[in-house]
Amino acid sequence: MIHSKKLCNNFYQLVLNSRFQEEYLEGLAFIDEELTTGKTIRYLNIEDLPEEPIKRLELLFSLRQSWKESIIQQYLSDLCPTKRHLNELLVNCCRQKTTINGEKVLVGLKEMLL
């Protein structure tokens, strides 16, 4: 007979001893880091997003003001199957800046699209 309390305790210990990796969330959720709430995991499944690229980008920027290119690409992978397609969409539609580390950060849609 399985003792449910013992099973829950064992699972709890397993979770506590595991190291969380953001890769586990790819395409399903993202980590929102706001000053008021701290780090929060927000569910965002790629299958629930609009099919039209502009509408999808509008939704993504309504959820978060800026996105690292490496994170937003997870939510555009079905629309942009190659890196070239992704770059074309981002260059044509998004305002970008580059961090000191050389990573691209998208900071919103271009004014002509709003």
N, C-alpha and C positions, 0 to 999 in steps of 0.2 A: 504494500500500500504506500502511495506517495503522500508525504506530509507536506501540505501546501505552504505552511509557514517556513519550513526548512528550505523548500525549493525557492521561495521568494528571497530569503536571506542569501542563498547561494548566488542567485541571479544578481541581487543588489551588490554583492561583493565583486562579482565579475565585472559589472558596469563601473564600479568605483576604481577598480584596478586597471581598467582599459584606458588607453589614451585616445581621446577624440581627435579625429582628423577631418578637416573641412572637405576633403575629397569625398567623404561619405555622403555629402549633401548635393553633389553636382547634379544639376537638372531637376532637383526636387525642392530645394530650399536654399536660402542664403542667410548669412549672418548680418544683421542690422546693428550698427554700432552708434547709437544716438546717445548724446550726453544725458538726456533725461531718463532713459530706460536702461542704459548700459547695453551689453551684448544680448541680442535676442535672435533666436532662430525663427525665421519666417518661412512658412510653407509657400512654395511657388513652383508648381509642376508645369513643365514645358507644354504638356498636352492641354492645359487649361488656358493658354495664352492665345491672343488673336492671331489669325493666319496672315493678315496684312502687316508687312514690315513696319510701316509708320505707326500704325495703331499699337503694335507690340512695343515699339520703342517708347511711345507716349506712356503706356502703362508702366513700363519698367522705370522710367524717370519720375513717374508719380509716386512710386514706391520708395525710391531712393534718388537723391540729387546727383550723385556721381557714382560711376561704376568703373572698376578696373576692367580693362579689355579682357583679361583672362577670365573674369567672372561672368561678364555679360555674354561672352561667346557661348556659354553653356545654354543660354536661353534663346540663342539665334541659330543653333547648329542645324535645326531642321530646315530653316530658310536659307542658310548659307553653308552648303556642304563642304566648301573649300575655304582655305585661308584667303584666297584672292577675292571670293565673293563677300566674305565677311569684311575685308578691308574696304571694298567698294561701297558697301552699305554704310559703314561707319564714317568714312570720309565724306560721303555725299549727304548724310543725315545728321551727324553729331558734331558738336563742338568738342575739341580734344585739347588736352594739355599733357605734357610729359613730366613725370616726377624726376627728382634728382637721380634716382636709380635707373632712369631710362624706361620706366613702365608707362604705357599709355593709360590715361584716365579720361573717361568720357564724362562731360559735365553738363549735358543737356542736348536738346535738339537744336538744330540751326534755326534761326529766326524765320527764314523763308518758309519753313514747314509748319510753323505754329499758326 
